[in-house]
Amino acid sequence: MTGPTVLPPDLLSRFQDDPDCPAGPVTLDDLAAHWLRAPLDGPVTWAQACAYVITEVPDWAWEFITCALPRLSSPMEAVLLAAGPVEDLVNSSGLIMIDRIEALAESSARFRFVLTGIEFPQTTDPALTPVYERIAQARATAMRRGITTGGPLPPSDNSA
């Protein structure tokens, strides 16, 4: 097994004007930690912007999500992960990522909880409908105590 993916220096150079952006190598795990610490009010931080940019690479987005998942400390952080990186991944790359999403949902109560925070947009793309249906099925057992009902964050199961 390889270690966490190190972000390319040219990607990080886009954010060098942010004083909180690290000067040295940054892994996707590091990014997840910075992203979770970013304030919700105020200007967008380098970590928030970078987390958005990496959604262009589905494998990076997935690794970021699985690094952030065990770090969640509150339902609000789960909401942010669901409504941001997870939802972006589903909507941009759901067709190629659905098998991984289902596999993790099967083994992780915490990930099922996060999936309860995804909103399914109205879509005219018939290819996405089965993806949304499969996610709905994968999260079904968590819906009664999920994000939308104010349920508690399940403990980290370290299966991510």
C-alpha positions in Angstrom: 0.0 0.0 0.0 1.3 3.5 -0.9 1.2 6.5 1.4 -1.1 9.5 1.0 -0.9 11.3 -2.3 1.3 14.4 -2.2 -0.3 17.3 -4.0 1.8 18.7 -7.0 3.8 21.9 -6.1 2.2 23.7 -9.1 -1.2 23.1 -7.6 -0.2 24.5 -4.3 1.5 27.5 -5.9 -2.0 28.7 -6.9 -2.6 29.3 -3.1 0.8 30.6 -2.1 -0.6 34.1 -1.3 -2.6 32.6 1.6 -0.4 32.9 4.7 -1.8 29.6 6.0 -0.8 27.6 3.0 2.1 25.3 4.0 5.4 25.9 2.1 6.4 22.2 2.0 4.8 19.1 0.6 1.1 18.7 1.4 -0.7 15.3 1.2 -4.4 14.8 0.7 -4.5 13.8 4.4 -2.9 17.1 5.3 -5.4 18.9 3.1 -8.3 17.2 4.8 -7.0 18.3 8.2 -6.6 21.9 7.1 -10.0 21.9 5.4 -11.7 20.8 8.5 -10.0 23.5 10.6 -10.9 26.3 8.1 -13.4 28.9 9.5 -16.8 28.9 8.0 -17.1 32.7 8.1 -14.7 35.0 6.3 -12.8 34.6 3.0 -12.3 31.3 1.3 -9.1 29.6 2.6 -6.4 27.9 0.5 -7.6 24.5 1.8 -11.3 25.2 0.9 -10.2 26.3 -2.6 -7.8 23.4 -3.1 -10.4 20.9 -1.9 -12.7 22.2 -4.6 -10.0 22.1 -7.3 -9.1 18.4 -6.6 -12.6 17.3 -7.4 -11.4 17.5 -11.0 -9.4 14.3 -10.3 -11.9 11.7 -8.9 -9.2 9.5 -7.3 -7.9 12.5 -5.4 -11.4 13.6 -4.3 -12.0 10.1 -3.1 -8.8 9.9 -1.1 -9.5 13.4 0.4 -13.0 12.2 1.5 -11.6 9.0 3.0 -8.9 11.0 4.8 -11.5 13.5 6.2 -14.0 10.9 7.3 -12.2 9.6 10.4 -11.3 13.2 11.3 -14.9 14.4 11.6 -15.6 15.6 15.1 -19.2 16.9 14.8 -22.4 16.5 12.7 -21.7 19.9 11.2 -18.4 18.7 9.8 -20.2 15.8 8.3 -22.7 18.2 6.7 -19.8 20.1 5.2 -18.2 17.0 3.8 -21.5 15.7 2.4 -22.7 19.0 0.8 -19.2 19.8 -0.5 -16.7 17.2 -1.6 -18.9 14.1 -1.5 -21.8 15.8 -3.4 -19.3 17.3 -5.9 -17.8 13.8 -6.5 -21.2 12.2 -6.9 -22.4 14.8 -9.4 -19.1 15.0 -11.4 -17.9 11.4 -11.3 -20.7 9.3 -9.8 -20.8 6.9 -12.7 -17.1 5.9 -12.2 -17.1 6.1 -8.4 -20.4 4.5 -7.4 -18.9 1.1 -6.7 -16.4 2.6 -4.2 -19.2 4.7 -2.6 -21.3 1.6 -2.1 -18.5 -0.5 -0.8 -17.5 2.1 1.8 -21.2 2.7 2.7 -21.6 -1.0 3.4 -18.7 -1.1 5.8 -18.9 2.4 7.4 -21.7 3.7 9.5 -20.0 7.1 9.5 -19.9 7.2 5.7 -23.6 6.2 5.5 -24.3 9.1 7.9 -22.4 11.5 5.6 -24.4 10.2 2.6 -27.6 11.2 4.3 -26.5 14.8 3.8 -26.3 14.6 0.0 -29.0 16.4 -2.0 -30.0 14.9 -5.3 -30.4 17.7 -7.8 -33.0 17.6 -10.5 -31.2 16.1 -13.5 -31.8 15.8 -17.2 -29.0 13.3 -17.4 -30.5 9.8 -17.4 -27.2 8.3 -16.6 -27.1 9.9 -13.1 -30.5 8.6 -12.1 -29.2 5.1 -11.3 -26.3 6.6 -9.4 -28.7 8.5 -7.2 -30.8 5.4 -6.7 -27.8 3.4 -5.7 -26.7 6.0 -3.2 -30.3 6.2 -1.8 -30.1 2.5 -1.3 -26.6 2.6 0.3 -27.7 5.2 2.8 -31.2 3.9 3.5 -30.4 2.3 6.9 -28.9 5.6 8.1 -31.8 7.9 7.1 -33.8 7.7 10.4 -30.8 9.0 12.4 -29.0 10.8 9.7 -28.0 14.4 9.1 -31.4 15.6 8.0 -33.0 14.3 11.3 -30.3 15.8 13.5 -28.8 12.4 14.3 -25.5 12.0 16.1 -22.2 11.5 14.3 -21.4 7.8 14.4 -18.0 6.9 15.9 -15.1 6.6 13.5 -14.8 3.1 12.3 -11.4 3.5 10.7 -12.5 1.6 7.7 -12.0 4.5 5.3 
